[in-house]
């Protein structure tokens, strides 16, 4: 079962922790509007072909616009043997609302 993290939980628990990966699965045009600089961008549809770029032993927190795509990707990663996967609940919209109001929304 995929763990759910709010943006505030992520900041309190994982931000700055070595080995934690914030995986942004949005499309490139979405990153042009709002991007978290510490994230790795792999669009959702590209992930199966790029799965080898990720370490299964790392903590992975998946991010999208509102949390739907990231939840699907988090479930996929768990099915592929990733041990510590979480969904960023509410996505970049919740991040803007709860962590960084200066971040653009769309």
N, C-alpha and C positions, 0 to 999 in steps of 0.2 A: 504494500500500500504506500502510495506516494505521500511523503510528508508535505505539509503546506506551511509556508513561512510568509509572514507579512513583510513588507519592506523594512519596517522598524525592527522586527525580529532579526532580519538578515543583517542589518547594520550593527545591532547589538551583539550578535553571535558570530557572524562570519566575516564581516568587513575587515580587511587587513590581515586575516588569518592566512598564514602560508598554506598553500595546497588547495584552497577553496577556489572553484571555478564558477564564475557567473556566466552562464551560457545564454546569449541572446539569440533567439530563433526567429526574429522578425525579418522582414524583407529589407533590402538595402535602402529603398526609398524611405522606409520608416526611421532608419538610423539617421538619415539626413535631417529629420525633424527633431529627434530626441535620442541621445545616446549616453550610456553610462561608460565612462572611459575605461573602467577596469574590467569590462566584459569582453568575452570572445564571441564574435559574430559568426554563426553558421546558420543560414536560413533553414527552416524546418524541412523543406523538401530536399535540401542538399545533405542533410545529416546522414542518411544511410551510406552514401558514398564517402563521407568524410569521418565516419565513426572511428577510424583508426587514429585520428588526431587527438582523441580523448583518452585519458587514463582511467581505467575502471576503478582504481583504488582512491581516486580523488573525491572530495565532497563536491557535488555538482548541484548548483541552484539554477533552474531554468527560468528564463524571463521572456515574455512577449508583451503585447499591448495591454491585454486585460486579464490574462491568465488561462485562457482556453487552449491555445496552441501549446503553451509551455507545459500544461498538464498532460497533454497527449504525448509530448516529447519525453517528459519525465517518466511516464509509464513505459514508453518504448525503451528508454535507457535501462530501466530496471529489468525489463524482459531480456535485454542484451547482456546482463550480468553486472551492471554497475551497482555497487554496494550502498552508496550514500547519495541519494538523489532527492531533491526537494523542488517543489513548484513555488515560484514567487507569486503569491496570491494577489490578484488585482493588477499584476504586471506594471508596466511603465506608468500607467495612469495612477495607480495607487502610490507609486514611488513619488510622482510629482505632487500628489495630494498630501502625503504623509512625511516625506523626507526632504524633497527639494522643490518648493513651489516655483522656483525660477525656471525649472525645466519646461520646455514647450510641450503642449499636448496636441493631439489630433484625433 
